[in-house]
Amino acid sequence: LGNLLHEQPERSGEAEEAYRKSISIAPDSSWPWVSLGQFYEKLARYSDAEGAYLKSISLEPSAKWPWFHLGTLLSERLKLYDRAEAAFRQAAEIDPGAAWIWAKLGALLHEKLDRFAEAEEAYRRAVSIDTNYGWAWAQLGELLHEKLGRYVEAEDAYRKATSLAPDYAWPWVQLGDLLHEKLSRDREAEEAYRNALLIDSDYAFAWGQL
């Protein structure tokens, strides 16, 4: 009931009551606390969300989801990157076969902590687990292109991303930038930008790059 009600902003008070009722009925269950944490995040009550995730972890420390949600909160909302890394690594230790955890860790290391070698390792772990993970391939391409200067490998990663996520315009723009700025292959760059615009004709940045 809480999940249903929290999709209706005007009923947020009722949603919180429903989550609290769930907790009172099953006080030893970690899942109601995860749901409550997500609810608090949606309301930008980030301290309350953190408390809910930590409570869930205290009840079930071997569950990956509370650690993952905590890492996402710490990274994207509270900007506590070292703690976010620790949370993502704990989630990955619990479930080392979860590609999306490795990809999220890679993005943190890449975009926030400037630890590029470790970021590459995390992205490659993600795509080795799930070779069809388009977003992880795109992130790996950006890292190789913009931070590590390994342009041939970057092109391969971008092309992999575009083949796996045909409705995702951003890798096409990144590929276009690489082909134009680093590889001097302007005809192919134009084709890449136009492919992005076929996906999203209102993509202002792609129009600007073209």
C-alpha positions as CSV (number, residue, x, y, z in Angstrom):
1,L,0.0,0.0,0.0
2,G,2.8,2.4,0.8
3,N,4.4,2.0,-2.6
4,L,1.1,2.7,-4.3
5,L,0.3,5.8,-2.2
6,H,3.8,7.3,-2.5
7,E,3.3,7.6,-6.2
8,Q,0.6,10.2,-5.3
9,P,2.4,13.2,-3.8
10,E,-0.7,14.5,-2.1
11,R,-1.0,11.3,-0.1
12,S,2.6,11.1,1.2
13,G,1.4,11.2,4.8
14,E,-0.8,8.1,4.2
15,A,2.2,6.4,2.5
16,E,4.4,7.0,5.4
17,E,1.8,5.6,7.8
18,A,1.5,2.5,5.6
19,Y,5.2,1.9,5.7
20,R,5.3,2.4,9.4
21,K,2.4,0.0,9.8
22,S,4.4,-2.6,7.8
23,I,7.4,-2.1,10.1
24,S,5.2,-2.5,13.2
25,I,3.8,-5.8,11.9
26,A,7.2,-7.2,10.8
27,P,9.8,-5.4,13.0
28,D,12.5,-7.9,12.1
29,S,12.1,-7.5,8.3
30,S,14.6,-5.4,6.5
31,W,12.5,-4.7,3.4
32,P,10.0,-2.2,4.8
33,W,12.9,-0.1,5.9
34,V,14.3,-0.1,2.3
35,S,10.9,1.0,1.0
36,L,10.7,3.7,3.6
37,G,14.2,4.9,2.7
38,Q,13.2,5.1,-1.0
39,F,10.1,7.1,0.0
40,Y,12.1,9.5,2.0
41,E,14.5,10.0,-0.9
42,K,11.6,10.9,-3.1
43,L,10.7,13.6,-0.6
44,A,14.3,14.8,-0.4
45,R,14.4,13.8,3.3
46,Y,17.9,12.4,2.8
47,S,18.9,12.1,6.4
48,D,15.8,10.1,7.1
49,A,16.5,8.0,4.1
50,E,20.0,7.2,5.3
51,G,18.6,6.3,8.7
52,A,16.1,3.9,7.1
53,Y,18.7,2.2,5.0
54,L,21.1,1.8,7.9
55,K,18.2,0.3,10.0
56,S,17.6,-2.2,7.1
57,I,21.3,-3.1,7.1
58,S,21.3,-3.6,10.8
59,L,18.4,-6.1,10.4
60,E,19.9,-7.9,7.4
61,P,23.5,-7.0,6.8
62,S,23.9,-9.7,4.1
63,A,21.2,-8.2,1.9
64,K,22.7,-6.3,-1.1
65,W,19.8,-3.9,-1.8
66,P,20.1,-1.8,1.3
67,W,23.8,-1.4,0.8
68,F,23.2,-0.5,-2.9
69,H,20.5,2.1,-2.1
70,L,22.7,3.6,0.7
71,G,25.6,3.9,-1.8
72,T,23.4,5.6,-4.3
73,L,22.0,8.0,-1.7
74,L,25.5,8.8,-0.4
75,S,26.9,9.3,-3.9
76,E,24.1,11.2,-5.6
77,R,22.4,13.1,-2.9
78,L,24.7,13.5,0.1
79,K,28.0,13.7,-1.9
80,L,29.8,11.5,0.6
81,Y,31.8,9.6,-1.9
82,D,34.1,7.6,0.3
83,R,31.2,6.2,2.3
84,A,29.3,5.6,-1.0
85,E,32.3,3.6,-2.3
86,A,32.3,1.5,0.9
87,A,28.6,0.8,0.5
88,F,28.9,-0.2,-3.2
89,R,31.8,-2.5,-2.4
90,Q,29.9,-4.2,0.4
91,A,27.0,-4.7,-2.0
92,A,29.4,-6.2,-4.6
93,E,31.0,-8.4,-2.0
94,I,27.5,-9.8,-1.1
95,D,26.6,-10.4,-4.8
96,P,29.7,-10.3,-7.0
97,G,27.7,-11.4,-10.0
98,A,25.5,-8.2,-10.0
99,A,26.8,-6.3,-13.0
100,W,24.8,-3.1,-12.2
101,I,26.6,-2.8,-8.8
102,W,30.0,-2.9,-10.5
103,A,28.9,-0.4,-13.1
104,K,27.6,2.0,-10.4
105,L,30.9,1.6,-8.5
106,G,32.8,2.3,-11.7
107,A,30.8,5.5,-12.3
108,L,31.6,6.7,-8.8
109,L,35.3,6.0,-9.2
110,H,35.4,7.6,-12.6
111,E,33.2,10.6,-12.2
112,K,33.7,11.6,-8.5
113,L,36.9,10.1,-7.2
114,D,39.2,10.3,-10.3
115,R,40.5,6.8,-9.8
116,F,40.4,5.8,-13.4
117,A,42.3,2.5,-13.3
118,E,40.0,1.2,-10.7
119,A,37.0,2.6,-12.6
120,E,38.1,0.7,-15.7
121,E,38.4,-2.5,-13.6
122,A,34.9,-2.0,-12.3
123,Y,33.3,-1.3,-15.7
124,R,35.1,-4.3,-17.2
125,R,33.9,-6.4,-14.4
126,A,30.3,-5.3,-15.2
127,V,30.5,-6.0,-18.9
128,S,32.2,-9.4,-18.3
129,I,29.2,-10.4,-16.2
130,D,26.7,-8.9,-18.6
131,T,28.1,-8.5,-22.1
132,N,24.9,-6.9,-23.2
133,Y,25.0,-4.0,-20.6
134,G,24.9,-1.0,-23.0
135,W,25.2,1.7,-20.3
136,A,28.3,0.1,-18.8
137,W,29.9,-0.1,-22.3
138,A,29.1,3.6,-22.9
139,Q,30.6,4.5,-19.5
140,L,33.7,2.5,-20.3
141,G,34.0,4.2,-23.7
142,E,33.8,7.6,-22.1
143,L,36.5,6.7,-19.6
144,L,38.8,5.4,-22.2
145,H,38.1,8.3,-24.5
146,E,38.2,11.3,-22.1
147,K,40.4,10.2,-19.2
148,L,42.8,7.4,-20.5
149,G,43.4,8.5,-24.1
150,R,42.9,5.0,-25.5
151,Y,40.9,5.9,-28.5
152,V,40.7,2.7,-30.4
153,E,39.4,0.9,-27.4
154,A,37.0,3.7,-26.7
155,E,35.5,3.5,-30.2
156,D,35.0,-0.2,-29.8
157,A,33.2,0.4,-26.5
158,Y,31.0,3.1,-27.9
159,R,30.1,1.0,-30.9
160,K,29.2,-1.9,-28.6
161,A,27.0,0.5,-26.6
162,T,25.2,1.7,-29.7
163,S,24.5,-1.8,-30.9
164,L,23.1,-2.9,-27.5
165,A,21.1,0.2,-26.7
166,P,19.8,1.4,-30.1
167,D,17.4,3.9,-28.5
168,Y,20.1,5.6,-26.4
169,A,21.4,8.7,-28.1
170,W,24.2,9.7,-25.8
171,P,26.8,7.0,-27.0
172,W,26.3,8.2,-30.6
173,V,27.2,11.7,-29.6
174,Q,30.2,10.5,-27.6
175,L,31.3,8.4,-30.6
176,G,30.9,11.4,-32.9
177,D,33.1,13.6,-30.6
178,L,35.7,10.9,-30.6
179,L,35.7,10.4,-34.3
180,H,35.8,14.2,-35.0
181,E,38.2,15.4,-32.2
182,K,40.6,12.6,-31.8
183,L,40.5,10.4,-34.9
184,S,39.8,13.0,-37.7
185,R,37.1,10.9,-39.3
186,D,34.6,13.6,-39.9
187,R,32.3,11.8,-42.2
188,E,31.8,9.0,-39.7
189,A,31.4,11.6,-37.0
190,E,28.6,13.3,-38.9
191,E,26.9,9.9,-39.3
192,A,27.2,9.3,-35.6
193,Y,25.6,12.7,-34.7
194,R,22.8,12.1,-37.2
195,N,22.1,8.7,-35.7
196,A,21.8,10.4,-32.3
197,L,19.3,12.9,-33.8
198,L,17.3,10.1,-35.4
199,I,16.8,8.8,-31.8
200,D,16.1,12.2,-30.3
201,S,15.4,15.0,-32.7
202,D,15.4,17.5,-29.8
203,Y,18.8,16.6,-28.5
204,A,20.2,20.2,-28.5
205,F,23.8,19.1,-27.7
206,A,23.9,16.7,-30.7
207,W,22.6,19.5,-33.0
208,G,25.4,21.8,-31.6
209,Q,28.1,19.2,-32.2
210,L,26.9,18.5,-35.7
